[in-house]
C-alpha cells in the first residue's frame, strides 16, 4: 500500500471518528449536560486511554483551566475519574467506556438532584401549610379551606411522584433495569 493511500484511509477513518465524537457531544444535550462535556467524553473515549488536561486542551483548543472545570463536572456526574499513570506526575483522566453505564450514571445523577430539590421543597411547603393552619386556626373561609386542601392534595401527589422517580433511579442504579431491558435481547456477543 502506498503512503498516499494510507494517508487517505487514515483521513477517512479520522472523519468517521470525529463524527462519532460529535454525536456523543450532541447526545449529551439530551441529558441536560453541556456539549463540552460530551466532546471531552468522546475524545477520551475514542483515545482509548487516560488523557491529561494538557492533552485535552491541545485536542480541543480550550484552556487547561476550562478543561479542569469540565473534568470536575464529569467526575461529579460519575462519568470520569482520575487515574494514576505510572511514570507521570500529571493527573490523567479516564471516562466510562460503557455507553449503558454512562447513560445510567447521567440519568441517575441528574434525577437524584431533581428528587432532592423537589422533595425538600415539598417538605418546606407542607410545613408552611401547617404553620398557616396553626396561625389562623378557625379563621379559614370556605374558599381558603378548599384552597389549602387542594394544595395539600397537590403536595401529596408531588411527593408520590418524586418518590416514584427515586425508586426508578434505584432500579437503574441497581442494574435491575438490565434484567427487564437487556442490552442485547437476542444474546449476541459484543465485539469489543
C-alpha positions as CSV (number, residue, x, y, z in Angstrom):
1,X,0.0,0.0,0.0
2,X,1.4,3.4,-0.9
3,X,1.8,6.2,1.6
4,X,-0.8,8.3,-0.2
5,X,-3.4,5.5,0.0
6,X,-2.6,5.0,3.7
7,X,-2.9,8.8,4.3
8,X,-6.3,8.8,2.5
9,X,-7.6,5.8,4.5
10,X,-6.4,7.4,7.8
11,X,-8.1,10.7,6.8
12,X,-11.4,8.9,6.1
13,X,-11.2,7.0,9.4
14,X,-10.4,10.2,11.3
15,X,-13.5,11.8,9.8
16,X,-15.6,8.9,11.0
17,X,-14.1,9.1,14.4
18,X,-14.8,12.8,14.5
19,X,-18.4,12.2,13.6
20,X,-18.8,9.7,16.5
21,X,-17.2,12.2,18.9
22,X,-19.5,15.0,17.6
23,X,-22.6,12.7,18.0
24,X,-21.6,11.9,21.6
25,X,-21.3,15.6,22.3
26,X,-24.8,16.2,20.7
27,X,-26.3,13.4,22.7
28,X,-25.2,14.9,26.0
29,X,-27.7,17.7,25.5
30,X,-30.4,15.1,25.9
31,X,-29.2,14.5,29.4
32,X,-29.0,18.3,30.2
33,X,-25.3,18.1,30.0
34,X,-23.2,20.6,28.0
35,X,-21.8,19.6,24.7
36,X,-18.3,20.5,26.0
37,X,-18.7,17.6,28.5
38,X,-19.9,15.4,25.6
39,X,-17.0,16.5,23.5
40,X,-14.4,15.6,26.2
41,X,-16.2,12.3,26.8
42,X,-16.0,11.4,23.1
43,X,-12.3,12.5,22.8
44,X,-11.2,10.5,25.9
45,X,-13.4,7.5,25.0
46,X,-12.1,7.3,21.4
47,X,-8.5,7.9,22.6
48,X,-8.9,4.5,24.5
49,X,-6.6,5.6,27.3
50,X,-6.4,8.2,30.0
51,X,-5.5,11.8,29.0
52,X,-4.1,14.8,30.8
53,X,-5.5,18.2,30.9
54,X,-2.7,19.4,28.6
55,X,-3.6,16.8,26.0
56,X,-7.3,17.7,26.3
57,X,-6.6,21.4,26.0
58,X,-4.5,20.7,22.9
59,X,-7.1,18.5,21.3
60,X,-10.0,20.9,21.9
61,X,-8.2,24.3,21.6
62,X,-9.6,25.3,25.0
63,X,-7.7,26.4,28.0
64,X,-6.3,24.0,30.6
65,X,-8.3,25.8,33.2
66,X,-11.5,25.2,31.3
67,X,-10.5,21.5,30.9
68,X,-10.1,21.3,34.6
69,X,-13.6,22.7,35.3
70,X,-15.2,20.4,32.8
71,X,-13.4,17.3,34.2
72,X,-14.6,18.2,37.7
73,X,-18.2,18.3,36.3
74,X,-17.7,15.0,34.6
75,X,-16.3,13.5,37.9
76,X,-19.4,14.8,39.7
77,X,-21.6,13.1,37.1
78,X,-19.8,9.8,37.6
79,X,-18.7,9.6,34.0
80,X,-15.0,10.3,34.5
81,X,-12.3,9.7,37.2
82,X,-8.7,10.4,37.8
83,X,-6.4,7.6,37.1
84,X,-2.8,7.1,38.2
85,X,-0.4,6.6,35.3
86,X,3.0,5.2,36.3
87,X,5.9,7.4,35.5
88,X,3.8,10.6,35.1
89,X,3.3,13.3,37.6
90,X,0.4,14.8,35.7
91,X,-3.2,13.9,36.5
92,X,-4.8,11.6,33.9
93,X,-8.5,11.2,33.4
94,X,-10.4,8.3,32.0
95,X,-14.1,8.0,31.2
96,X,-16.6,5.3,31.5
97,X,-16.2,3.3,28.2
98,X,-19.6,1.5,28.5
99,X,-22.4,3.5,26.8
100,X,-25.1,2.0,29.0
101,X,-23.2,2.7,32.2
102,X,-22.6,6.3,31.0
103,X,-26.4,6.6,30.4
104,X,-27.2,5.2,33.8
105,X,-24.7,7.5,35.6
106,X,-26.0,10.6,33.8
107,X,-29.7,9.6,34.3
108,X,-29.3,8.7,38.0
109,X,-27.1,11.7,38.9
110,X,-29.4,14.2,37.3
111,X,-32.6,12.7,38.6
112,X,-31.2,12.3,42.2
113,X,-30.6,16.0,42.2
114,X,-34.1,16.8,40.9
115,X,-35.6,14.4,43.5
116,X,-33.6,16.0,46.3
117,X,-34.5,19.6,45.4
118,X,-38.2,18.9,44.9
119,X,-38.6,16.7,48.0
120,X,-37.0,19.4,50.0
121,X,-39.4,22.0,48.6
122,X,-42.4,19.7,49.2
123,X,-41.4,19.4,52.9
124,X,-41.0,23.1,53.2
125,X,-44.4,23.8,51.6
126,X,-46.1,21.2,53.8
127,X,-44.6,22.9,56.9
128,X,-45.7,26.3,55.6
129,X,-49.3,25.0,55.2
130,X,-49.3,23.6,58.7
131,X,-48.0,26.9,60.1
132,X,-50.7,28.8,58.2
133,X,-53.3,26.4,59.6
134,X,-51.9,26.8,63.2
135,X,-51.7,30.6,63.0
136,X,-55.2,31.1,61.6
137,X,-57.0,28.1,63.2
138,X,-60.8,28.5,62.9
139,X,-60.5,31.6,60.7
140,X,-60.5,29.9,57.3
141,X,-63.3,30.8,54.9
142,X,-64.7,28.0,52.8
143,X,-62.7,29.2,49.8
144,X,-59.5,29.4,51.8
145,X,-60.1,25.9,53.4
146,X,-60.7,24.5,49.9
147,X,-57.6,26.1,48.5
148,X,-55.5,24.7,51.4
149,X,-56.9,21.2,50.9
150,X,-56.2,21.4,47.2
151,X,-52.6,22.4,47.9
152,X,-52.2,19.5,50.4
153,X,-53.5,17.0,47.8
154,X,-51.2,18.5,45.2
155,X,-48.2,18.2,47.6
156,X,-49.2,14.5,48.3
157,X,-49.2,13.8,44.5
158,X,-45.9,15.7,44.1
159,X,-44.3,13.7,46.9
160,X,-45.6,10.4,45.4
161,X,-44.2,11.4,42.0
162,X,-40.7,12.2,43.3
163,X,-40.8,9.0,45.4
164,X,-41.5,7.1,42.2
165,X,-38.6,8.8,40.4
166,X,-36.4,7.9,43.3
167,X,-37.4,4.3,43.1
168,X,-36.8,4.4,39.3
169,X,-33.3,5.7,39.9
170,X,-32.7,2.9,42.3
171,X,-33.9,0.5,39.7
172,X,-31.3,1.8,37.2
173,X,-28.5,2.1,39.8
174,X,-29.0,-1.5,41.0
175,X,-28.8,-2.8,37.4
176,X,-32.2,-4.4,37.7
177,X,-33.2,-2.4,34.6
178,X,-30.9,-4.6,32.6
179,X,-32.8,-7.7,33.6
180,X,-36.0,-6.1,32.3
181,X,-34.4,-4.4,29.3
182,X,-31.2,-6.3,28.3
183,X,-28.6,-4.6,26.1
184,X,-28.7,-7.4,23.6
185,X,-32.1,-9.2,23.9
186,X,-31.0,-11.9,21.4
187,X,-27.8,-12.7,23.3
188,X,-25.5,-11.7,20.5
189,X,-21.9,-11.0,21.6
190,X,-20.1,-7.8,21.8
191,X,-17.1,-7.2,19.6
192,X,-15.1,-5.1,22.0
